[in-house]
Amino acid sequence: MKEIIPLEIIEQKIFLIRGHRVMLDKDLAELYEVATGHLNRAVIRRISCSSCHRRSMIL
């Protein structure tokens, strides 16, 4: 069973850039316990397959 990550740890990984709250891909992958490359491929696959209104990703 996975342990719960303290809120303070997550908040430290969130940055405010141009009015948007963002997380680095490496930090998000660490939270989900997956490789950064796998996370990025999943995001790209979701963006290309979905009809999202406006999504952007900073690599």
Buried (B, 14 or more C-beta within 10 A) or exposed (E): EEEEEEEEEEEEBEEEEEEEEBBEBEBBBBEEEEEBEEBBEEBEEEEEEEEEEEEEEEE
